Amino acid sequence: MRKILIVDDEPNIVMTLEYTFKKQNFEVFIARDGSEALQILESNIPDVILLDIMMPNVDGYQTLKYIKENKSLKSTKVVFLTAKNKVSDIEKGLKLGADKYLTKPFSIKKIVSEILELLN
């Protein structure tokens, strides 16, 4: 079973994504900010991380830096899902090592197809 970690501080987004990916037969982990995500990553290695940027405590950029520095997470794909849609934001996210950069508001179908494509 494939594993996904959803990192977002917006409860409605988390619930929608969790429901959707469970229907796609993913094991789903949830974190409400970067520090929760880092705790989960100490004991679980997901296939893909869906990561918001603007969150309390540890933001998405800091979280991605940690992920990229951690050798055990080398094969984990990271997809930013964020309201930050300026070209400079997108360039920064991809330069830091995100595999994809998707913006909110989003289409659930598009997210699922992007994630499945990334994992195949």
Residue pairs with C-beta under 8 A, 6 or more apart in sequence:
1 25
1 26
1 27
2 25
2 26
2 27
2 47
2 48
2 119
3 26
3 27
3 28
3 29
3 44
3 45
3 46
3 47
3 48
4 21
4 26
4 27
4 28
4 29
4 46
4 47
4 48
4 49
4 50
4 115
5 29
5 30
5 31
5 37
5 40
5 41
5 44
5 46
5 48
5 49
5 50
6 14
6 17
6 18
6 21
6 28
6 29
6 30
6 31
6 50
7 31
7 32
7 33
7 34
7 36
7 37
7 49
7 50
7 51
7 52
7 55
7 60
7 63
8 14
8 17
8 32
8 50
8 51
8 52
8 55
8 81
9 32
9 33
9 52
9 54
9 55
9 56
10 52
13 52
13 81
13 104
14 30
14 32
16 108
17 28
17 50
17 108
17 111
18 28
18 30
20 108
20 111
20 112
21 28
21 112
21 115
22 28
24 112
24 116
29 40
29 44
29 46
31 37
31 39
31 40
32 55
33 55
33 56
33 57
33 58
34 55
34 57
34 58
34 59
34 60
34 62
34 63
34 66
35 57
35 58
37 49
37 51
37 58
37 63
38 58
38 63
38 66
41 66
41 67
41 70
41 73
45 72
45 73
45 76
46 76
47 76
47 77
47 119
48 76
48 77
48 78
48 79
48 115
48 118
48 119
49 67
49 76
49 77
49 78
49 79
50 79
50 81
50 111
50 115
51 60
51 63
51 64
51 78
51 79
51 80
51 81
51 98
52 60
52 80
52 81
52 82
53 59
53 60
53 61
53 80
53 82
53 84
53 89
53 93
54 60
54 82
54 83
54 84
60 80
60 82
60 93
61 92
61 93
61 96
64 78
64 80
64 93
64 96
64 97
64 98
65 96
67 73
67 76
67 78
67 97
68 96
68 97
77 99
77 100
77 118
77 119
78 97
78 98
78 99
79 98
79 99
79 100
79 101
79 102
79 114
79 115
79 118
80 93
80 98
80 100
80 101
80 102
81 102
81 103
81 104
81 106
81 111
82 89
82 93
82 101
82 102
82 103
82 104
83 103
83 104
84 90
84 93
84 103
85 103
90 101
93 101
94 101
99 118
100 114
100 118
102 110
102 111
102 114
